[in-house]
Amino acid sequence: RNSFFNTNKYDDHGKAIASVRAGNVIGGGDWCENRIIPDCIKSIEKNEVIEVRSPNAVRPWQHVLEPIGGYLYLGAKMIEDPISFSQAWNFGPEHENIITVSELVTKLIESYGQGSWKDTSNSKQLHEANLLSLDINKAKKNLHWKPGLGINATIEYTTQWYKNYTSTNVLDLTKSQIKNYVNSWKLQKEK
């Protein structure tokens, strides 16, 4: 940004650019390989034990709607003031959502109503950072943005999508979750 679209020369180029980063995102519709939630759901649907390779790893879990909401909000702020908001931003969860993989899987199983897991850690596997976290204070202070879903709501949104995707129109299901999230976010902003 500073090399090609420096904010000091905004009047010359008219480009507002921000970079964003999110925490560990979960939510319905994710079927990627080697991701904890899709792996859990696939195992639950097959009545297999969920294999967890790094149960003690700590991650900042957040529902996918949280950073998307933050990105859209940032975009609106950049339209209002392109120079001030052309920066780097983190969109992550509050501290309560920073939990271990084993806690996440246990909560997912409880929310889903079935399943079990086992530790398949391997001391020879590639090293993975044990603790990941994001500092979201800048977004909270300068954008007046903050996440609205605690860990239980994050997991509930996620499991409800996966529990219903085969028996419900997924577009309607997804729209319903987006509408509920937006309504809860509006209520939160009014407080």
N, C-alpha and C positions, 0 to 999 in steps of 0.2 A: 504494500500500500504506500509506504513512504517513498519507495523508489519510483513508482509509476503514477500514482494518484495521491500525492502528498496533499494533506488537508490545507497546507499553507497556499497551495495553488488551486484550490477548489474552484475559484471563479474562472480559471482557464480551462479546466477539464470537466467540471460538473459531475464528478463521480464520487459517490459515497460508498466506502467499502468497510465492512466490519468482519471480523472472524469470530466464530463461535465454537464452543466445545461443550459437550454434554456428558453427564455421568453415564453409568451403565444403564442403558435403556431396555425396558421390558414392556410387553404389551401384546395384545392379540394380533395374530396374522404373521408373526415371525416364525418362519420355518427353516432358518439358516442352520447349516451344520455346525456342530460343536458350540452351541449356545445353550446356556443352562435351562432356560424356560422351554424352548422347543424339545430339548432332550428329555426333560421331565414329562412333558405332555405326551410325547411319543411312547415313553415307557409306561405311563399310566394307562394310555389307550390300549396297549398290548398286555396289560396286567403283568408287567415286568418290574423288577426292582430298579429304581433309578440309580445309576452309577455316578457318583460324585468324585471327581479327581482332586479337587482342592477345597475341601469343606471349610478350612479355616481362613481362606482368603476373604478379606474384607473389601466390600465394594459399595459405592454410592448408588444404590438402586433407585430408579425413577421410572414412572410410566412415560411412554413415548409422547403423550400429549403435553407433558410438562415442558420439555425443551422446545417442542414445536410452538407451543403458546408463547414461550419466551422469544423465540426467533421472530415470530410474527409481530409481537409487541415491539421488539427492537426495530424491526423494519418500519413500523409506524412512527416510532420516535425519530428514525433517520430521515423520514420524509419531512418531519417538523424542523429538525435541526441536524442536517447532514454532517456538519463539521464536528460537533460535539460528540456525536454517537458513533463516529467512524473509529472504532477501537476494537480491542479483543475482549470477549465476554465469555464467562462460564455460566452455564445453566445446569444446575445440579439440585439434588434434594437437600432437605434439612438434615441435621445430624441424626435424627431417629431412623432415617432410611439407610444409614451407613451400617450395614450388618454383614455377618459372615454368610458365605454360600450355604452352609448347613442351616443357618437360621432361615434364610430365604426358602430353601427347599422344604423345610419343615412347615413353614407358614403356608406355602403353596399347597402342600399335601392336605393340611387342615382345611384350607379354603375350598379345595377341590372336593374333599370328602372321601378321598381314597388315595392309596399309593404308599410306598415305603422307599427308603433309600439306604445305600451302603457306601462306605468310604472305599474308593478304588485308587487312592493315592499311590504314586510310584516315585520312590526317591530318585529314580533315574530320568524322570520326565524333565522337559525343559523348564528352567527356572521362570517363575511368574511372580511378579511383585505381590507381596502378601497384603499390602494395604494401598488402596487407591482412594483418593478423595478430591473434591473440587472446592475451591474457595469461591463462594457465590456472593460474597459481601458487596462487591462492586455492583453487580446487577441489582441487588436489593437496595443499595443506597442511591445509586445514580439513575436507575430505571424505575425504581419503586416496584420491581418485580419480585415475586417470591413464589416458590412452589406451593401448591395447594393440597397435594395428596400425601398423606402420611404413608408409612410402609404398609399398613393393613389395607388401606384403600387402594394403593398401588397394586397389591397382590389380588385384591378382590376384583378390580377392573380386569386384570389379566386373566384370572381363572374364569370369570364369567364369560369372557369372549370365547375361550377354548372349550368350555363346557357346552356352549350353545352354537358353535359355528356349523355343526353338521345338521342341526334341526331348525335353524333360523336363517333368514336371509342375512348374509354377512354384511351387506351394505347397510341394511337397516340397523343391524346390531352395532356396527361401527358408528353410524350417524347418531344413534342413541347415546353411545358412550361419549362422543364428542359433545353433544348437546348437554348432557349431564355435567361434563367437565367444565364447559364454558359457563353454565349457570352457576356452578359452585365457585368458579373463579370470579364471576361478577359479584356474587354475594361477598366474597372475601375482600374484594376491592372497595366495597361500600362500607366495610367496617372501619 
